[in-house]
């Protein structure tokens, strides 16, 4: 038999409002069957462009207060079929130009294949810029995210990972 206290506790739980869904920004290209959602946080779209045929697009998001910059391409996956293949292919092209990258590490975060590194200086100026590239493949498209933050502290890494984990894909309506 249930006590009056347990019934009251159950009623209080049932009366709690549902959590408000986090604000999201949505991105796609016309031929992709999905809409990709990313955390809105304090981001704003600072740049966007699309190929005239609508098959590929570039977006940049700025976060003035947090210093995190996010940019990404959505393109047909012609040269790679998995997130790991896309990461490895992109990294082979990127690696030669990054002569002073430190702490290069490859991993997987959720559905993304990731490569991260630190650029301590640029042009002789101390930068301490963390870069994290996250690659997704979905329905014939690859998405190449680049997250970066200058004056990086190790405590900032959680924000990078949290952002990548929060990326999702939903069918277009």
PATORLO-440149 format. One line per field, with one value per residue: residue number from 1; residue in one letter; x, y, z of N, C-alpha, C, O in turn. Coordinates in nm, 2 decimals. Example, Ala and Ser with C-alpha at 12.3 -4.5 7.8 and 13.67 -1.06 7.14 Angstrom:
BEGIN
nr [1|2]
rest [A|S]
n.x [1.32|1.28]
n.y [-0.57|-0.22]
n.z [0.78|0.71]
ca.x [1.23|1.37]
ca.y [-0.45|-0.11]
ca.z [0.78|0.71]
c.x [1.32|1.29]
c.y [-0.33|0.00]
c.z [0.78|0.79]
o.x [1.42|1.34]
o.y [-0.33|0.11]
o.z [0.85|0.80]
//
This chain:
BEGIN
nr [1|2|3|4|5|6|7|8|9|10|11|12|13|14|15|16|17|18|19|20|21|22|23|24|25|26|27|28|29|30|31|32|33|34|35|36|37|38|39|40|41|42|43|44|45|46|47|48|49|50|51|52|53|54|55|56|57|58|59|60|61|62|63|64|65|66|67|68|69|70|71|72|73|74|75|76|77|78|79|80|81|82|83|84|85|86|87|88|89|90|91|92|93|94|95|96|97|98|99|100|101|102|103|104|105|106|107|108|109|110|111|112|113|114|115|116|117|118|119|120|121|122|123|124|125|126|127|128|129|130|131|132|133|134|135|136|137|138|139|140|141|142|143|144|145|146|147|148|149|150|151|152|153|154|155|156|157|158|159|160|161|162|163|164|165|166|167|168|169|170|171|172|173]
rest [X|X|X|X|X|X|X|X|X|X|X|X|X|X|X|X|X|X|X|X|X|X|X|X|X|X|X|X|X|X|X|X|X|X|X|X|X|X|X|X|X|X|X|X|X|X|X|X|X|X|X|X|X|X|X|X|X|X|X|X|X|X|X|X|X|X|X|X|X|X|X|X|X|X|X|X|X|X|X|X|X|X|X|X|X|X|X|X|X|X|X|X|X|X|X|X|X|X|X|X|X|X|X|X|X|X|X|X|X|X|X|X|X|X|X|X|X|X|X|X|X|X|X|X|X|X|X|X|X|X|X|X|X|X|X|X|X|X|X|X|X|X|X|X|X|X|X|X|X|X|X|X|X|X|X|X|X|X|X|X|X|X|X|X|X|X|X|X|X|X|X|X|X]
n.x [0.08|0.05|0.19|0.07|0.26|0.43|0.26|0.21|0.47|0.50|0.31|0.41|0.64|0.52|0.40|0.61|0.75|0.83|1.17|1.31|1.39|1.72|1.84|1.89|2.08|2.01|2.13|2.18|2.21|2.04|2.00|2.05|1.91|1.86|1.86|2.10|2.17|2.31|2.45|2.31|2.39|2.58|2.63|2.65|2.57|2.83|2.93|2.84|2.81|2.71|2.75|2.67|2.51|2.40|2.50|2.70|2.81|2.94|2.99|3.03|3.06|3.05|3.15|3.15|3.18|3.29|3.51|3.53|3.55|3.37|3.37|3.25|3.22|2.98|2.96|2.94|3.02|3.26|3.52|3.56|3.41|3.35|3.35|3.60|3.77|3.74|3.85|4.11|4.20|4.16|4.34|4.59|4.62|4.63|4.82|5.10|5.12|5.12|5.35|5.43|5.25|5.14|5.10|4.93|4.65|4.44|4.10|3.78|3.47|3.16|2.97|3.16|3.48|3.78|4.05|4.29|4.49|4.75|4.85|5.12|5.25|5.22|5.36|5.56|5.43|5.30|5.03|4.88|4.67|4.41|4.30|4.04|3.93|3.64|3.48|3.21|3.00|2.72|2.45|2.57|2.70|2.97|3.07|3.27|3.40|3.56|3.69|3.81|4.02|4.19|4.44|4.42|4.31|4.35|4.12|3.93|3.88|3.67|3.45|3.48|3.45|3.19|3.04|3.08|2.96|2.70|2.61|2.36|2.15|1.86|1.58|1.46|1.17]
n.y [-0.12|0.22|0.51|0.82|1.01|0.91|0.92|1.19|1.28|1.16|1.29|1.55|1.52|1.46|1.70|1.87|2.09|2.00|1.97|2.25|2.24|2.27|2.55|2.54|2.56|2.52|2.35|2.27|2.14|2.18|1.93|1.73|1.49|1.55|1.76|1.93|1.97|2.20|2.32|2.62|2.80|3.08|3.14|3.29|3.31|3.40|3.39|3.26|3.05|2.91|2.66|2.73|2.52|2.41|2.18|2.19|2.36|2.63|2.73|2.96|3.01|3.24|3.32|3.54|3.60|3.36|3.30|3.08|2.96|2.83|2.65|2.50|2.27|2.13|1.88|1.67|1.33|1.21|1.11|0.97|0.74|0.69|0.84|0.81|0.76|1.00|1.18|1.09|1.13|1.41|1.50|1.41|1.58|1.83|1.82|1.86|2.14|2.23|2.30|2.35|2.22|2.08|1.81|1.63|1.44|1.17|1.06|0.93|1.08|1.04|1.01|1.12|1.14|1.24|1.49|1.65|1.93|2.16|2.49|2.66|2.90|3.16|3.30|3.40|3.50|3.44|3.22|2.99|2.83|2.61|2.35|2.16|1.92|1.78|1.51|1.40|1.16|1.13|1.00|1.01|1.25|1.45|1.61|1.86|1.97|2.25|2.35|2.61|2.78|3.05|3.13|2.91|2.69|2.39|2.33|2.42|2.23|2.05|2.19|2.19|1.92|1.88|2.03|1.89|1.64|1.72|1.76|1.68|1.49|1.52|1.39|1.58|1.78]
n.z [0.00|-0.08|0.08|0.20|0.18|-0.02|-0.24|-0.26|-0.32|-0.57|-0.72|-0.71|-0.86|-1.11|-1.17|-1.23|-1.46|-1.80|-1.90|-2.07|-2.41|-2.53|-2.70|-3.05|-3.35|-3.70|-3.98|-4.33|-4.67|-4.98|-5.11|-4.92|-4.71|-4.45|-4.15|-3.98|-3.64|-3.42|-3.10|-2.99|-2.80|-2.73|-2.98|-3.31|-3.65|-3.86|-4.11|-4.42|-4.71|-5.02|-5.27|-5.61|-5.72|-5.50|-5.37|-5.18|-4.88|-4.67|-4.34|-4.07|-3.73|-3.47|-3.13|-2.93|-2.65|-2.54|-2.70|-2.87|-3.19|-3.46|-3.75|-4.06|-4.33|-4.55|-4.76|-5.06|-5.00|-5.17|-5.18|-4.95|-4.73|-4.46|-4.13|-4.01|-4.24|-4.38|-4.19|-4.18|-4.44|-4.48|-4.28|-4.37|-4.58|-4.45|-4.25|-4.35|-4.37|-4.12|-3.94|-3.67|-3.50|-3.20|-2.97|-3.12|-3.16|-3.23|-3.23|-3.14|-3.10|-3.00|-3.28|-3.44|-3.61|-3.48|-3.49|-3.31|-3.20|-3.09|-3.16|-3.07|-3.14|-3.38|-3.66|-3.50|-3.28|-2.96|-2.93|-2.85|-2.95|-2.96|-3.17|-3.31|-3.51|-3.64|-3.79|-3.97|-4.13|-4.33|-4.49|-4.76|-4.75|-4.62|-4.33|-4.22|-3.95|-3.78|-3.49|-3.29|-3.06|-2.93|-2.68|-2.52|-2.26|-2.07|-1.94|-2.12|-2.30|-2.25|-2.33|-2.61|-2.66|-2.56|-2.74|-2.98|-2.92|-2.90|-3.16|-3.39|-3.62|-3.80|-3.98|-4.27|-4.26]
ca.x [0.00|0.13|0.17|0.03|0.39|0.49|0.17|0.24|0.60|0.48|0.23|0.50|0.72|0.44|0.37|0.73|0.74|0.93|1.28|1.31|1.49|1.83|1.83|1.97|2.09|2.00|2.21|2.17|2.21|1.92|1.98|2.07|1.78|1.86|1.89|2.20|2.15|2.43|2.41|2.31|2.47|2.59|2.68|2.58|2.63|2.91|2.96|2.78|2.81|2.67|2.78|2.55|2.43|2.34|2.55|2.79|2.80|3.03|2.93|3.12|2.99|3.13|3.11|3.23|3.22|3.37|3.63|3.53|3.51|3.33|3.34|3.23|3.18|2.89|3.00|2.92|3.13|3.30|3.65|3.56|3.28|3.33|3.41|3.75|3.83|3.74|3.94|4.25|4.22|4.18|4.46|4.70|4.64|4.65|4.94|5.23|5.13|5.12|5.49|5.46|5.14|5.19|5.00|4.84|4.58|4.32|4.01|3.64|3.38|3.03|2.97|3.26|3.62|3.84|4.19|4.31|4.63|4.77|4.94|5.16|5.28|5.20|5.43|5.64|5.35|5.24|4.89|4.82|4.54|4.36|4.22|3.98|3.85|3.55|3.43|3.09|2.95|2.57|2.37|2.64|2.77|3.07|3.07|3.41|3.39|3.68|3.67|3.94|4.02|4.32|4.46|4.35|4.35|4.31|3.98|3.84|3.86|3.53|3.35|3.49|3.39|3.04|2.98|3.08|2.86|2.56|2.57|2.27|2.09|1.72|1.52|1.39|1.02]
ca.y [0.00|0.34|0.60|0.95|1.08|0.87|0.97|1.33|1.29|1.12|1.40|1.66|1.49|1.47|1.84|1.94|2.12|1.93|2.06|2.33|2.19|2.36|2.62|2.48|2.62|2.41|2.37|2.17|2.18|2.14|1.79|1.64|1.45|1.58|1.89|1.91|2.07|2.23|2.40|2.77|2.87|3.23|3.15|3.36|3.28|3.51|3.37|3.14|3.05|2.78|2.65|2.76|2.40|2.36|2.06|2.21|2.49|2.66|2.81|3.00|3.06|3.31|3.31|3.65|3.60|3.25|3.29|2.96|2.98|2.70|2.66|2.37|2.24|2.02|1.84|1.53|1.24|1.14|1.05|0.89|0.68|0.68|0.95|0.79|0.78|1.14|1.24|1.05|1.19|1.55|1.52|1.39|1.71|1.94|1.80|1.92|2.29|2.26|2.26|2.36|2.16|2.00|1.73|1.58|1.32|1.13|0.98|0.94|1.14|1.01|0.97|1.19|1.10|1.37|1.51|1.78|1.98|2.29|2.57|2.74|3.03|3.18|3.42|3.45|3.55|3.34|3.20|2.88|2.80|2.47|2.32|2.03|1.89|1.66|1.46|1.32|1.12|1.11|0.99|1.06|1.38|1.45|1.73|1.88|2.08|2.30|2.43|2.67|2.88|3.11|3.14|2.79|2.63|2.26|2.33|2.46|2.11|2.00|2.27|2.14|1.78|1.90|2.08|1.78|1.54|1.77|1.77|1.57|1.49|1.48|1.40|1.71|1.77]
ca.z [0.00|-0.09|0.18|0.16|0.14|-0.16|-0.34|-0.27|-0.39|-0.71|-0.78|-0.73|-0.98|-1.23|-1.19|-1.27|-1.60|-1.87|-1.92|-2.19|-2.49|-2.55|-2.83|-3.15|-3.49|-3.79|-4.11|-4.43|-4.81|-5.04|-5.15|-4.81|-4.65|-4.30|-4.10|-3.87|-3.53|-3.33|-2.99|-3.02|-2.69|-2.76|-3.12|-3.42|-3.78|-3.90|-4.25|-4.49|-4.85|-5.08|-5.41|-5.69|-5.75|-5.38|-5.32|-5.07|-4.81|-4.57|-4.23|-3.96|-3.61|-3.37|-2.99|-2.88|-2.51|-2.51|-2.78|-2.95|-3.33|-3.52|-3.89|-4.11|-4.46|-4.58|-4.90|-5.09|-4.97|-5.29|-5.16|-4.83|-4.70|-4.32|-4.06|-4.00|-4.37|-4.41|-4.10|-4.22|-4.57|-4.45|-4.19|-4.46|-4.66|-4.36|-4.17|-4.40|-4.35|-3.97|-3.89|-3.53|-3.43|-3.09|-2.91|-3.22|-3.11|-3.30|-3.14|-3.18|-3.00|-3.05|-3.42|-3.51|-3.60|-3.44|-3.47|-3.23|-3.19|-3.03|-3.23|-2.97|-3.19|-3.52|-3.70|-3.39|-3.17|-2.88|-2.96|-2.77|-3.01|-2.97|-3.29|-3.31|-3.64|-3.62|-3.92|-3.97|-4.26|-4.32|-4.62|-4.88|-4.73|-4.51|-4.26|-4.17|-3.84|-3.73|-3.37|-3.25|-2.95|-2.89|-2.54|-2.48|-2.13|-2.08|-1.89|-2.23|-2.38|-2.22|-2.42|-2.75|-2.67|-2.54|-2.87|-3.08|-2.88|-2.91|-3.30|-3.43|-3.75|-3.80|-4.12|-4.30|-4.26]
c.x [0.09|0.09|0.13|0.15|0.44|0.39|0.19|0.37|0.58|0.40|0.32|0.59|0.65|0.41|0.49|0.72|0.85|1.05|1.27|1.42|1.59|1.81|1.93|1.97|2.08|2.07|2.18|2.21|2.09|1.90|2.00|1.93|1.76|1.89|1.99|2.18|2.28|2.38|2.41|2.39|2.46|2.64|2.59|2.65|2.70|2.94|2.89|2.78|2.77|2.71|2.65|2.46|2.37|2.39|2.64|2.77|2.90|2.96|3.04|3.03|3.08|3.07|3.19|3.27|3.31|3.49|3.63|3.48|3.48|3.31|3.32|3.18|3.08|2.92|2.96|3.04|3.17|3.43|3.66|3.42|3.24|3.39|3.56|3.82|3.84|3.84|4.09|4.29|4.25|4.31|4.58|4.73|4.68|4.78|5.07|5.24|5.14|5.25|5.51|5.34|5.20|5.07|4.89|4.78|4.46|4.23|3.87|3.55|3.23|3.04|3.08|3.40|3.69|3.99|4.20|4.46|4.64|4.88|4.99|5.19|5.24|5.27|5.51|5.56|5.29|5.09|4.82|4.68|4.51|4.28|4.17|3.90|3.77|3.48|3.31|3.06|2.80|2.51|2.44|2.70|2.87|3.06|3.20|3.40|3.54|3.65|3.80|3.92|4.16|4.32|4.39|4.41|4.29|4.16|3.88|3.80|3.72|3.43|3.36|3.42|3.23|2.97|2.97|2.97|2.72|2.52|2.48|2.21|1.95|1.67|1.45|1.24|0.96]
c.y [0.12|0.44|0.74|1.03|1.04|0.91|1.11|1.36|1.26|1.23|1.52|1.64|1.51|1.61|1.92|1.97|2.04|2.03|2.13|2.28|2.30|2.43|2.56|2.57|2.50|2.45|2.25|2.22|2.12|2.00|1.69|1.61|1.48|1.73|1.86|2.02|2.08|2.32|2.55|2.84|3.02|3.25|3.23|3.32|3.41|3.51|3.25|3.16|2.91|2.78|2.67|2.64|2.35|2.23|2.07|2.35|2.50|2.75|2.84|3.06|3.13|3.31|3.42|3.64|3.48|3.23|3.17|3.00|2.84|2.73|2.52|2.38|2.13|1.99|1.70|1.45|1.16|1.06|0.96|0.85|0.67|0.81|0.94|0.81|0.92|1.22|1.21|1.12|1.34|1.58|1.50|1.52|1.83|1.94|1.87|2.07|2.33|2.22|2.26|2.31|2.07|1.92|1.67|1.45|1.29|1.04|0.98|0.99|1.12|0.95|1.03|1.13|1.24|1.37|1.65|1.81|2.12|2.36|2.68|2.89|3.04|3.31|3.48|3.50|3.43|3.34|3.11|2.85|2.65|2.46|2.18|2.02|1.77|1.63|1.37|1.27|1.08|1.11|1.05|1.19|1.37|1.60|1.75|2.00|2.12|2.39|2.48|2.77|2.92|3.12|3.03|2.74|2.49|2.24|2.37|2.33|2.05|2.07|2.22|2.01|1.79|1.94|1.97|1.68|1.59|1.79|1.65|1.60|1.45|1.49|1.53|1.68|1.82]
c.z [0.00|0.03|0.12|0.11|0.01|-0.27|-0.37|-0.35|-0.54|-0.78|-0.80|-0.85|-1.11|-1.26|-1.23|-1.42|-1.67|-1.90|-2.06|-2.28|-2.52|-2.69|-2.93|-3.28|-3.58|-3.92|-4.20|-4.57|-4.87|-5.07|-5.04|-4.75|-4.50|-4.27|-3.98|-3.77|-3.45|-3.21|-3.02|-2.92|-2.72|-2.90|-3.21|-3.55|-3.83|-4.05|-4.30|-4.64|-4.90|-5.22|-5.49|-5.71|-5.62|-5.32|-5.20|-5.01|-4.71|-4.47|-4.13|-3.85|-3.52|-3.23|-2.92|-2.74|-2.47|-2.59|-2.87|-3.09|-3.39|-3.67|-3.95|-4.26|-4.46|-4.73|-4.93|-5.06|-5.09|-5.26|-5.04|-4.79|-4.55|-4.26|-4.05|-4.13|-4.40|-4.32|-4.15|-4.35|-4.55|-4.37|-4.28|-4.54|-4.57|-4.29|-4.22|-4.37|-4.21|-3.91|-3.74|-3.44|-3.32|-3.03|-3.00|-3.16|-3.20|-3.21|-3.21|-3.07|-3.06|-3.19|-3.50|-3.50|-3.58|-3.45|-3.40|-3.22|-3.14|-3.12|-3.13|-3.01|-3.33|-3.56|-3.59|-3.27|-3.09|-2.90|-2.87|-2.82|-3.02|-3.10|-3.28|-3.43|-3.61|-3.75|-3.90|-4.11|-4.25|-4.46|-4.74|-4.87|-4.61|-4.46|-4.19|-4.08|-3.80|-3.61|-3.33|-3.14|-2.92|-2.74|-2.47|-2.34|-2.14|-2.03|-2.00|-2.31|-2.37|-2.31|-2.56|-2.76|-2.65|-2.67|-2.97|-3.05|-2.90|-3.06|-3.33|-3.57|-3.74|-3.95|-4.14|-4.30|-4.38]
o.x [0.19|-0.03|0.15|0.15|0.49|0.44|0.19|0.38|0.64|0.44|0.31|0.62|0.70|0.38|0.47|0.69|0.96|1.03|1.23|1.53|1.56|1.76|2.04|1.88|2.15|2.07|2.17|2.25|2.03|1.79|1.97|1.85|1.67|1.93|1.96|2.17|2.35|2.28|2.51|2.46|2.35|2.70|2.47|2.77|2.64|2.97|2.88|2.77|2.80|2.71|2.55|2.33|2.29|2.33|2.67|2.73|2.96|2.89|3.12|2.94|3.19|2.95|3.29|3.39|3.40|3.58|3.73|3.37|3.57|3.23|3.38|3.12|3.10|2.89|2.95|3.16|3.12|3.45|3.76|3.33|3.13|3.47|3.64|3.93|3.95|3.92|4.17|4.40|4.34|4.38|4.68|4.84|4.75|4.85|5.14|5.35|5.16|5.26|5.58|5.32|5.29|4.95|4.78|4.85|4.39|4.28|3.86|3.57|3.20|3.11|3.10|3.44|3.67|4.06|4.13|4.54|4.54|4.98|4.92|5.17|5.23|5.24|5.53|5.62|5.24|5.02|4.71|4.59|4.59|4.19|4.24|3.81|3.82|3.43|3.32|3.09|2.77|2.51|2.38|2.76|2.85|3.05|3.24|3.40|3.62|3.58|3.90|3.81|4.24|4.22|4.31|4.53|4.19|4.09|3.76|3.71|3.66|3.34|3.25|3.34|3.16|2.87|2.87|2.90|2.63|2.40|2.51|2.22|1.92|1.71|1.39|1.20|0.84]
o.y [0.13|0.45|0.76|1.11|1.13|0.94|1.16|1.44|1.33|1.26|1.59|1.74|1.56|1.64|2.04|1.88|2.02|2.15|2.07|2.27|2.42|2.36|2.53|2.65|2.40|2.56|2.13|2.34|2.03|1.94|1.57|1.70|1.45|1.81|1.78|2.13|1.98|2.39|2.60|2.94|3.08|3.35|3.24|3.31|3.51|3.61|3.14|3.27|2.81|2.88|2.64|2.66|2.25|2.18|1.97|2.44|2.40|2.84|2.76|3.14|3.07|3.30|3.39|3.66|3.49|3.14|3.15|3.06|2.75|2.82|2.42|2.47|2.03|2.08|1.62|1.49|1.04|0.95|0.89|0.92|0.66|0.87|1.03|0.87|0.97|1.30|1.31|1.16|1.40|1.68|1.58|1.55|1.91|2.04|1.93|2.12|2.45|2.12|2.18|2.35|1.99|1.96|1.66|1.36|1.39|0.96|1.03|0.95|1.19|0.86|1.00|1.08|1.33|1.27|1.74|1.72|2.19|2.30|2.77|2.98|2.94|3.42|3.60|3.54|3.34|3.44|3.13|2.85|2.58|2.54|2.09|2.10|1.67|1.72|1.27|1.35|1.00|1.21|1.13|1.24|1.29|1.69|1.66|2.12|2.03|2.50|2.41|2.84|2.84|3.12|3.04|2.75|2.47|2.16|2.34|2.33|2.00|2.00|2.21|1.99|1.72|1.89|1.95|1.63|1.51|1.82|1.54|1.70|1.34|1.57|1.59|1.57|1.82]
o.z [0.07|0.06|0.00|0.02|-0.07|-0.38|-0.48|-0.44|-0.62|-0.90|-0.91|-0.92|-1.20|-1.38|-1.27|-1.49|-1.62|-1.91|-2.16|-2.24|-2.53|-2.78|-2.89|-3.30|-3.56|-3.97|-4.16|-4.58|-4.82|-5.05|-5.05|-4.74|-4.44|-4.36|-3.89|-3.80|-3.42|-3.23|-3.08|-2.96|-2.72|-2.93|-3.19|-3.55|-3.85|-4.11|-4.23|-4.69|-4.84|-5.29|-5.44|-5.72|-5.62|-5.23|-5.13|-5.07|-4.65|-4.51|-4.10|-3.87|-3.49|-3.22|-2.86|-2.71|-2.38|-2.55|-2.94|-3.10|-3.37|-3.70|-3.89|-4.30|-4.39|-4.81|-4.84|-5.08|-5.10|-5.32|-5.02|-4.82|-4.51|-4.32|-4.06|-4.13|-4.45|-4.37|-4.16|-4.37|-4.61|-4.40|-4.26|-4.57|-4.61|-4.27|-4.14|-4.36|-4.18|-3.84|-3.69|-3.33|-3.34|-3.05|-2.96|-3.12|-3.24|-3.13|-3.32|-2.95|-3.16|-3.21|-3.62|-3.39|-3.65|-3.43|-3.44|-3.22|-3.14|-3.16|-3.10|-2.94|-3.40|-3.50|-3.59|-3.17|-3.15|-2.88|-2.83|-2.75|-3.08|-3.12|-3.25|-3.46|-3.56|-3.81|-3.82|-4.21|-4.16|-4.53|-4.82|-4.97|-4.52|-4.53|-4.10|-4.12|-3.79|-3.63|-3.33|-3.13|-2.88|-2.67|-2.38|-2.32|-2.20|-2.07|-1.99|-2.39|-2.46|-2.36|-2.63|-2.85|-2.72|-2.70|-3.03|-3.13|-2.92|-3.09|-3.30|-3.62|-3.68|-4.02|-4.05|-4.33|-4.40]
//
